[in-house]
Amino acid sequence: MPFWIRVDFDDDLLAQEQLIQHVVQKQGALLSDSPVPEKR
């Protein structure tokens, strides 16, 4: 899937979380025009 980008992080958990958030933002943009906050 084009949404999955190869990233280099020292912490695998951090990389996974960032990747999940990135995909969620991508899908969210497709589903609705409302902006998705990057930081919680």
HTML snippet that shows the backbone in 3Dmol.js (N, CA, C, O; Angstrom):
<script src="https://3Dmol.org/build/3Dmol-min.js"></script>
<div id="view" style="width:600px;height:400px;position:relative"></div>
<script>
const pdb = `
ATOM      1  N   MET A   1       0.848  -1.190   0.000  1.00  0.00           N
ATOM      2  CA  MET A   1       0.000   0.000   0.000  1.00  0.00           C
ATOM      3  C   MET A   1       0.883   1.239   0.000  1.00  0.00           C
ATOM      4  O   MET A   1       1.888   1.284   0.709  1.00  0.00           O
ATOM      5  N   PRO A   2       0.524   2.227  -0.774  1.00  0.00           N
ATOM      6  CA  PRO A   2       1.325   3.454  -0.896  1.00  0.00           C
ATOM      7  C   PRO A   2       1.367   4.241   0.409  1.00  0.00           C
ATOM      8  O   PRO A   2       2.247   5.080   0.604  1.00  0.00           O
ATOM      9  N   PHE A   3       0.413   3.971   1.305  1.00  0.00           N
ATOM     10  CA  PHE A   3       0.369   4.731   2.548  1.00  0.00           C
ATOM     11  C   PHE A   3       1.494   4.319   3.486  1.00  0.00           C
ATOM     12  O   PHE A   3       1.923   5.103   4.332  1.00  0.00           O
ATOM     13  N   TRP A   4       1.975   3.071   3.331  1.00  0.00           N
ATOM     14  CA  TRP A   4       3.030   2.582   4.222  1.00  0.00           C
ATOM     15  C   TRP A   4       4.389   3.082   3.751  1.00  0.00           C
ATOM     16  O   TRP A   4       4.861   2.714   2.675  1.00  0.00           O
ATOM     17  N   ILE A   5       5.005   3.916   4.560  1.00  0.00           N
ATOM     18  CA  ILE A   5       6.299   4.499   4.199  1.00  0.00           C
ATOM     19  C   ILE A   5       7.396   3.912   5.089  1.00  0.00           C
ATOM     20  O   ILE A   5       7.205   3.735   6.292  1.00  0.00           O
ATOM     21  N   ARG A   6       8.525   3.619   4.489  1.00  0.00           N
ATOM     22  CA  ARG A   6       9.643   3.045   5.253  1.00  0.00           C
ATOM     23  C   ARG A   6      10.315   4.150   6.067  1.00  0.00           C
ATOM     24  O   ARG A   6      10.840   5.112   5.505  1.00  0.00           O
ATOM     25  N   VAL A   7      10.296   4.010   7.356  1.00  0.00           N
ATOM     26  CA  VAL A   7      10.900   5.029   8.211  1.00  0.00           C
ATOM     27  C   VAL A   7      11.960   4.410   9.105  1.00  0.00           C
ATOM     28  O   VAL A   7      11.886   3.228   9.440  1.00  0.00           O
ATOM     29  N   ASP A   8      12.946   5.210   9.489  1.00  0.00           N
ATOM     30  CA  ASP A   8      14.012   4.705  10.356  1.00  0.00           C
ATOM     31  C   ASP A   8      13.911   5.336  11.741  1.00  0.00           C
ATOM     32  O   ASP A   8      14.181   6.525  11.909  1.00  0.00           O
ATOM     33  N   PHE A   9      13.525   4.543  12.722  1.00  0.00           N
ATOM     34  CA  PHE A   9      13.445   5.025  14.102  1.00  0.00           C
ATOM     35  C   PHE A   9      14.206   4.071  15.005  1.00  0.00           C
ATOM     36  O   PHE A   9      14.249   2.864  14.764  1.00  0.00           O
ATOM     37  N   ASP A  10      14.810   4.635  16.055  1.00  0.00           N
ATOM     38  CA  ASP A  10      15.532   3.782  17.007  1.00  0.00           C
ATOM     39  C   ASP A  10      14.538   2.936  17.797  1.00  0.00           C
ATOM     40  O   ASP A  10      14.826   1.800  18.172  1.00  0.00           O
ATOM     41  N   ASP A  11      13.356   3.518  18.044  1.00  0.00           N
ATOM     42  CA  ASP A  11      12.347   2.794  18.819  1.00  0.00           C
ATOM     43  C   ASP A  11      11.287   2.247  17.877  1.00  0.00           C
ATOM     44  O   ASP A  11      10.603   3.010  17.196  1.00  0.00           O
ATOM     45  N   ASP A  12      11.150   0.933  17.835  1.00  0.00           N
ATOM     46  CA  ASP A  12      10.185   0.305  16.927  1.00  0.00           C
ATOM     47  C   ASP A  12       8.762   0.698  17.298  1.00  0.00           C
ATOM     48  O   ASP A  12       7.925   0.908  16.420  1.00  0.00           O
ATOM     49  N   LEU A  13       8.486   0.798  18.595  1.00  0.00           N
ATOM     50  CA  LEU A  13       7.141   1.170  19.040  1.00  0.00           C
ATOM     51  C   LEU A  13       6.803   2.574  18.561  1.00  0.00           C
ATOM     52  O   LEU A  13       5.692   2.828  18.096  1.00  0.00           O
ATOM     53  N   LEU A  14       7.765   3.483  18.676  1.00  0.00           N
ATOM     54  CA  LEU A  14       7.542   4.857  18.236  1.00  0.00           C
ATOM     55  C   LEU A  14       7.296   4.892  16.735  1.00  0.00           C
ATOM     56  O   LEU A  14       6.387   5.576  16.264  1.00  0.00           O
ATOM     57  N   ALA A  15       8.107   4.154  15.985  1.00  0.00           N
ATOM     58  CA  ALA A  15       7.960   4.109  14.532  1.00  0.00           C
ATOM     59  C   ALA A  15       6.586   3.559  14.165  1.00  0.00           C
ATOM     60  O   ALA A  15       5.921   4.083  13.271  1.00  0.00           O
ATOM     61  N   GLN A  16       6.163   2.509  14.853  1.00  0.00           N
ATOM     62  CA  GLN A  16       4.865   1.900  14.556  1.00  0.00           C
ATOM     63  C   GLN A  16       3.733   2.885  14.845  1.00  0.00           C
ATOM     64  O   GLN A  16       2.792   3.007  14.061  1.00  0.00           O
ATOM     65  N   GLU A  17       3.834   3.591  15.982  1.00  0.00           N
ATOM     66  CA  GLU A  17       2.794   4.551  16.358  1.00  0.00           C
ATOM     67  C   GLU A  17       2.716   5.678  15.337  1.00  0.00           C
ATOM     68  O   GLU A  17       1.629   6.065  14.910  1.00  0.00           O
ATOM     69  N   GLN A  18       3.890   6.210  14.944  1.00  0.00           N
ATOM     70  CA  GLN A  18       3.930   7.281  13.951  1.00  0.00           C
ATOM     71  C   GLN A  18       3.332   6.801  12.640  1.00  0.00           C
ATOM     72  O   GLN A  18       2.585   7.532  11.989  1.00  0.00           O
ATOM     73  N   LEU A  19       3.662   5.566  12.248  1.00  0.00           N
ATOM     74  CA  LEU A  19       3.173   5.021  10.987  1.00  0.00           C
ATOM     75  C   LEU A  19       1.659   4.857  11.033  1.00  0.00           C
ATOM     76  O   LEU A  19       0.962   5.207  10.081  1.00  0.00           O
ATOM     77  N   ILE A  20       1.153   4.325  12.144  1.00  0.00           N
ATOM     78  CA  ILE A  20      -0.297   4.148  12.296  1.00  0.00           C
ATOM     79  C   ILE A  20      -1.001   5.497  12.214  1.00  0.00           C
ATOM     80  O   ILE A  20      -2.010   5.631  11.520  1.00  0.00           O
ATOM     81  N   GLN A  21      -0.474   6.499  12.919  1.00  0.00           N
ATOM     82  CA  GLN A  21      -1.083   7.828  12.898  1.00  0.00           C
ATOM     83  C   GLN A  21      -1.071   8.387  11.482  1.00  0.00           C
ATOM     84  O   GLN A  21      -2.042   9.012  11.055  1.00  0.00           O
ATOM     85  N   HIS A  22       0.020   8.168  10.753  1.00  0.00           N
ATOM     86  CA  HIS A  22       0.136   8.651   9.381  1.00  0.00           C
ATOM     87  C   HIS A  22      -0.940   8.030   8.505  1.00  0.00           C
ATOM     88  O   HIS A  22      -1.593   8.726   7.726  1.00  0.00           O
ATOM     89  N   VAL A  23      -1.125   6.726   8.632  1.00  0.00           N
ATOM     90  CA  VAL A  23      -2.137   6.019   7.836  1.00  0.00           C
ATOM     91  C   VAL A  23      -3.533   6.482   8.225  1.00  0.00           C
ATOM     92  O   VAL A  23      -4.391   6.682   7.365  1.00  0.00           O
ATOM     93  N   VAL A  24      -3.757   6.652   9.516  1.00  0.00           N
ATOM     94  CA  VAL A  24      -5.074   7.108   9.991  1.00  0.00           C
ATOM     95  C   VAL A  24      -5.382   8.487   9.422  1.00  0.00           C
ATOM     96  O   VAL A  24      -6.511   8.751   9.008  1.00  0.00           O
ATOM     97  N   GLN A  25      -4.384   9.365   9.399  1.00  0.00           N
ATOM     98  CA  GLN A  25      -4.578  10.706   8.846  1.00  0.00           C
ATOM     99  C   GLN A  25      -4.895  10.619   7.362  1.00  0.00           C
ATOM    100  O   GLN A  25      -5.764  11.336   6.867  1.00  0.00           O
ATOM    101  N   LYS A  26      -4.188   9.739   6.646  1.00  0.00           N
ATOM    102  CA  LYS A  26      -4.437   9.560   5.212  1.00  0.00           C
ATOM    103  C   LYS A  26      -5.868   9.094   4.979  1.00  0.00           C
ATOM    104  O   LYS A  26      -6.585   9.675   4.164  1.00  0.00           O
ATOM    105  N   GLN A  27      -6.285   8.054   5.685  1.00  0.00           N
ATOM    106  CA  GLN A  27      -7.634   7.517   5.529  1.00  0.00           C
ATOM    107  C   GLN A  27      -8.667   8.543   5.980  1.00  0.00           C
ATOM    108  O   GLN A  27      -9.716   8.690   5.353  1.00  0.00           O
ATOM    109  N   GLY A  28      -8.370   9.252   7.071  1.00  0.00           N
ATOM    110  CA  GLY A  28      -9.293  10.265   7.588  1.00  0.00           C
ATOM    111  C   GLY A  28      -9.513  11.369   6.567  1.00  0.00           C
ATOM    112  O   GLY A  28     -10.629  11.863   6.411  1.00  0.00           O
ATOM    113  N   ALA A  29      -8.439  11.760   5.864  1.00  0.00           N
ATOM    114  CA  ALA A  29      -8.551  12.808   4.854  1.00  0.00           C
ATOM    115  C   ALA A  29      -9.442  12.336   3.709  1.00  0.00           C
ATOM    116  O   ALA A  29     -10.175  13.126   3.114  1.00  0.00           O
ATOM    117  N   LEU A  30      -9.370  11.046   3.411  1.00  0.00           N
ATOM    118  CA  LEU A  30     -10.184  10.501   2.325  1.00  0.00           C
ATOM    119  C   LEU A  30     -11.647  10.382   2.755  1.00  0.00           C
ATOM    120  O   LEU A  30     -12.557  10.598   1.955  1.00  0.00           O
ATOM    121  N   LEU A  31     -11.862  10.037   4.028  1.00  0.00           N
ATOM    122  CA  LEU A  31     -13.236   9.845   4.513  1.00  0.00           C
ATOM    123  C   LEU A  31     -13.915  11.184   4.782  1.00  0.00           C
ATOM    124  O   LEU A  31     -15.087  11.362   4.452  1.00  0.00           O
ATOM    125  N   SER A  32     -13.192  12.118   5.373  1.00  0.00           N
ATOM    126  CA  SER A  32     -13.796  13.412   5.702  1.00  0.00           C
ATOM    127  C   SER A  32     -12.790  14.536   5.499  1.00  0.00           C
ATOM    128  O   SER A  32     -11.580  14.312   5.510  1.00  0.00           O
ATOM    129  N   ASP A  33     -13.311  15.757   5.312  1.00  0.00           N
ATOM    130  CA  ASP A  33     -12.431  16.904   5.088  1.00  0.00           C
ATOM    131  C   ASP A  33     -11.957  17.506   6.414  1.00  0.00           C
ATOM    132  O   ASP A  33     -11.097  18.387   6.420  1.00  0.00           O
ATOM    133  N   SER A  34     -12.515  17.031   7.545  1.00  0.00           N
ATOM    134  CA  SER A  34     -12.104  17.623   8.817  1.00  0.00           C
ATOM    135  C   SER A  34     -10.659  17.284   9.129  1.00  0.00           C
ATOM    136  O   SER A  34     -10.247  16.138   8.950  1.00  0.00           O
ATOM    137  N   PRO A  35      -9.884  18.246   9.589  1.00  0.00           N
ATOM    138  CA  PRO A  35      -8.462  18.028   9.892  1.00  0.00           C
ATOM    139  C   PRO A  35      -8.289  17.099  11.080  1.00  0.00           C
ATOM    140  O   PRO A  35      -9.081  17.124  12.023  1.00  0.00           O
ATOM    141  N   VAL A  36      -7.237  16.272  11.027  1.00  0.00           N
ATOM    142  CA  VAL A  36      -6.961  15.347  12.124  1.00  0.00           C
ATOM    143  C   VAL A  36      -5.726  15.829  12.888  1.00  0.00           C
ATOM    144  O   VAL A  36      -4.656  15.983  12.300  1.00  0.00           O
ATOM    145  N   PRO A  37      -5.868  16.067  14.189  1.00  0.00           N
ATOM    146  CA  PRO A  37      -4.728  16.547  14.997  1.00  0.00           C
ATOM    147  C   PRO A  37      -3.582  15.540  14.997  1.00  0.00           C
ATOM    148  O   PRO A  37      -3.795  14.350  15.227  1.00  0.00           O
ATOM    149  N   GLU A  38      -2.366  16.021  14.739  1.00  0.00           N
ATOM    150  CA  GLU A  38      -1.221  15.114  14.669  1.00  0.00           C
ATOM    151  C   GLU A  38      -0.758  14.723  16.070  1.00  0.00           C
ATOM    152  O   GLU A  38      -0.310  13.599  16.297  1.00  0.00           O
ATOM    153  N   LYS A  39      -0.872  15.675  17.014  1.00  0.00           N
ATOM    154  CA  LYS A  39      -0.379  15.410  18.373  1.00  0.00           C
ATOM    155  C   LYS A  39      -1.548  15.315  19.342  1.00  0.00           C
ATOM    156  O   LYS A  39      -2.537  16.038  19.223  1.00  0.00           O
ATOM    157  N   ARG A  40      -1.410  14.397  20.314  1.00  0.00           N
ATOM    158  CA  ARG A  40      -2.476  14.229  21.301  1.00  0.00           C
ATOM    159  C   ARG A  40      -2.163  15.012  22.561  1.00  0.00           C
ATOM    160  O   ARG A  40      -2.947  14.994  23.510  1.00  0.00           O
TER     161      ARG A  40
END
`;
const viewer = $3Dmol.createViewer("view");
viewer.addModel(pdb, "pdb");
viewer.setStyle({}, {cartoon: {color: "spectrum"}});
viewer.zoomTo();
viewer.render();
</script>
